[in-house]
Each structure stands twice: as C-alpha cells, then as structure tokens.
Amino acid sequence: MFRHRLADAAGRIEAQFAHVLGKLDPVPVVQAMGYAMRGGKGLRGFLVLESARLHGIEADRAIWPATAIEALHAYSLVHDDLPCMDDDDLRRGQATVHVKWDESTAVLTGDALHSLAFELVSHPNCGPAAVRAELTHSLARASGAQGMVLGQALDIAAETADIPLSLDQITALQSGKTGALIEWSACAGALLAQADPELLRRYAQAMGLAFQIADDILDVEGDAEKAGKRLQKDARAGKATFVSLLGLEGARSRATDLVDQACDTLAPYGAQAETLRDAARFVIARDN
Amino acid sequence: MFRHRLADAAGRIEAQFAHVLGKLDPVPVVQAMGYAMRGGKGLRGFLVLESARLHGIEADRAIWPATAIEALHAYSLVHDDLPCMDDDDLRRGQATVHVKWDESTAVLTGDALHSLAFELVSHPNCGPAAVRAELTHSLARASGAQGMVLGQALDIAAETADIPLSLDQITALQSGKTGALIEWSACAGALLAQADPELLRRYAQAMGLAFQIADDILDVEGDAEKAGKRLQKDARAGKATFVSLLGLEGARSRATDLVDQACDTLAPYGAQAETLRDAARFVIARDN
C-alpha cells in the first residue's frame, strides 16, 4: 500500500540523516537539524528513490540525493516559520525550531541544513562525477532565486499587494515555491541514470500543482491536529488561493484533472511507474 | 601593487556577479543580492583567482568559483547581521539588508546567495565534472555544520557562557567561522587543476588565523568609517578575543609570526607565489 511505502522511504531517509548527523559535533544547531528533519511525509525523498528505482538505480546510491532534498526542504520550512516570515509555532506536529530553541539557532539550523543538502548531493556515493555535478547544479537552480526562493519572494510580495493575485500569478508563484523541488526530486532518478528526465519533469509539474491546490484545500477544510501545523492562515490573511479563485469544487476538480494528467504522462514507463502514479493520487488524498 | 590587484579582482567578480544576476527576475530579493555583494574586499575571491593562476588555470574558469565564494561569504554576512544574530545596521559602509529592506527579505536574500554559490561552483564553465563535484563537496563541508556554521554556533554559545573562552577554544571557533572559507578559497586553485592543495591549505590556515587576530585588533583600534562597520562590539559584549587573551602587543606579534609562517609555506612555489605572500601581509595591515 502506498502510505506504507512512503513511510518506509521516510524511515530510511531519517536513518541515513541520523548517520550523517552522528559525525558532527552535538552542538544545539546540530540537535536542531535532527529535530527539524523529524516527522515529515518524506514525499520529495520518496520521489527520488522511486524515480531512481524506475531507472534501475540502487537505493544505496539514491538515498544520498533523497536525503539531500529532504534536508533542503527542512531548511526552507525552518526559515519559513521564522517570526519575520510566516511566524509559525507548530510544524510537523511539534514546536518550530525558533520556539523550541531561539531565532538565531533557527537561522543557523536552516543554513546548516542548506549546506548539508549540497554536501549530500555531491557525495561520492551518488555516483560518477558527471552525475554529482548535474544533480548539484540543478538543485542549486531549483532552490535559488529562479526557483524556490523566487516563489517565496513572490509570496511575501503578494501579502502586501493591493490587488489579489490572478490564477496565472498564483500558478507561477507555486511552481517556484513548491513545484521546483518536487520537479527536481522526480527528475533525480533519471539524472542518476544519465537518462532523459523529460517525462518525469512533466509528471512532476502536473503533480506539483495538484499538491499545492490540495494544500490550499487542506488550509480551508483540514484538521490542524492531523496536518501538524496551523490552518486557515490564508483566508485570515486575505490571500488569494486556488480555492478563493476557483471555489472548493473547482479546485478539487482541477486537482483531479492534474493528477490524471500526471499519471498519463508516465504511460511509456508502463506498470513499473504505478507507485509514482499512486504518489500523484496521494497528494490530493492526504490529510497532512 | 597588492591593493590594486585585489581591487581589480573584486571588480571582475562584481562584473561577473552582475552578469549572473541580470538573468534573474528583478524582484526585491534579487536587487538585495546585488546590494549585499557591493563593497567587499573580495579577499576570498582573490585567493581563488590567484591560487588558480599559480596552477596555470585561466581566469575565465576561476572566475566561477571566485564569484561563488564571494556570494557565499555575502550570504553569511547578511544572515549574521540580522537582529536575532549580531543585530548590525552597517556593513561595508552601507545599511545592512534588513535595514534597507526588511528582515524577511534579508533571510531570503541570504538563502538565495547561498544557493547561487552552489550554482556557480558547479557551473559547466568551471571545468570537468570531477572538478565541479569536488569544488561543490568541499564548499558544502566548509560552509556547513562542520565548518563556518559550526564556528558561528560556537560564537553564539560563547556570548551566553559564564566562563570566557580559552585561547584554544577561540582558535577552534575562528578556524570554523572565518578559517574554513579562506582555506577553501586558497585550495580552490589546486582543485581546479586537480593538483594537491596541501601547501595552499597550510598557507591558508596560518593566514586565516592571522586574519582573525587582525580583526580583533581592528575591533579595538580601528576607525569605524574606514572599516565600514561598527567596532568595539566584542569589548562591550565582554567577549574573550585574541586581544583580551594575548594583549595588544602579544596579538600583533602572534599575527606577524603567522604571516611569516604562511609565506614560508609557499616556498616550493618560488617567486610565482609572491602575490599570495602579499595577500598574507595585507590581512594584518588592512584598515577594513
């Protein structure tokens, strides 16, 4: 069953991360790095492991970029939760890093996770140097000012804008903020095999957008305890979302269409890709 | 003359950076990235260019890691200056990013510079994939929780500690906080040439420590206007420094010894390494 496979991948990534952290000085920042990695769904790391399997890459190679992308994602959450950003006190069902420790520890913990992601993705165990260089370069682009950080910057700008964003603008914002890392994760398996990532890219683009629409629906309809974070934040902030623009039913139907599209894109991979199709279906069925 | 060569390198790095930034959306974060890169000495980038020249590497390859290390250094300054960290309002003679913009922009600007550093250091123009993978992996280690961030974390812990740090502890702290990036910069030329970086590493370790001792002397004796940042912060905070532990004359003499040692280490490179020796002499003679 899919949730079981996802949990299994998350467990393997957490074990690998604990192994890496075990070699560092146990200063508070390093403790907070381990804390920030706890309790995530592990969806991005799972996409790396699963797209790698599809391309015949062994898990003991793919675990490095899988752990890297989860470290990068965790860094972005620690910084996003800071008082000067989203000011959240709850994440993954536990107090955020700046609440549990303090703000300076949270800034440094994010920074350390950020560097660690690049250490892991360029690790000799990932494979040939050409693969490591390509994984690194594409991850840097996906996470920087033309990818994730651009999306975050547009999101902050939207909060203070006089006119709510249009559907096109929100789609662009989200393709950076959450889409870029999801896309990198799905492509990583092909990159590890030095194969063409194009089909996986198209799959991930549709799935990433569905993921964000589902997040907006969850923000309106979800159970904060299951989600492990505060909800109804967007509505309270008066922000335009896929739900405010499309309505609840419109958003649901758009997300379903995108998941169908993501699944169809993988047709050339045949039955081998069924777990990735399950992953696409999962992103609109999850409660956290 | 050395200062001229240093300024020339800084100018080339700034131009390269402007070229890279020019391809990004001109959102506030991207503007702030350019702002944060302005007015630095460019010492780390200079070390990359000069150690590369020593190993016969053309400047149009070395400019990529040189720009990368300056981007990484700039990110660390933007985050260091945040209210929850050192809370500085002046850096490189201009208002800090969170003062000129706001805190969330400063967090994201640092994050974007951090990713950009890895994009540049893994850029195809740096050379063969083996070189790019090695530059990336070593930079990630130098900047993370076993390098720069560890030094920053120890520095923050020292501020709230009951007992001032010992000389050994301050040396360990600084070898992370400023030493790790200086060491990477000096080694980069050898890594670009796939040569042994050992001599450059020893040179940089001595020079990095001299750099930090000089910073402590500058903090006591310097002119804030020339330094472009607030001074006398350590004494006011009651922090142990090389000056508080060794006295002003003791610190000066230790720094001079370290510079001599750094210069001697480069003997096998002969006269070719004279500019790097000048760089070591510069770090204890500078006023900013």
Interface residues (C-beta under 8 A of the other chain):
Chain A: K23 L24 D25 V27 P28 V29 V30 M33 S76 H79 L82 C84 M85 D102 E103 S104 T105 V107 L108 G110 D111 A112 H114 S115 L116 F118 E119 S122 H123 P124 P128 A129 A130 R132 A133 E134 T136 H137 L139 A140 R141 S143 G144 A145 Q146 G147 V149 L150 Q152 A153 L154 I156 A157
Chain B: K23 L24 D25 V27 P28 V29 V30 M33 S76 H79 L82 C84 M85 D102 E103 S104 T105 V107 L108 G110 D111 A112 H114 S115 L116 F118 E119 S122 H123 P124 P128 A129 A130 R132 A133 E134 T136 H137 L139 A140 R141 S143 G144 A145 Q146 G147 V149 L150 Q152 A153 L154 I156 A157
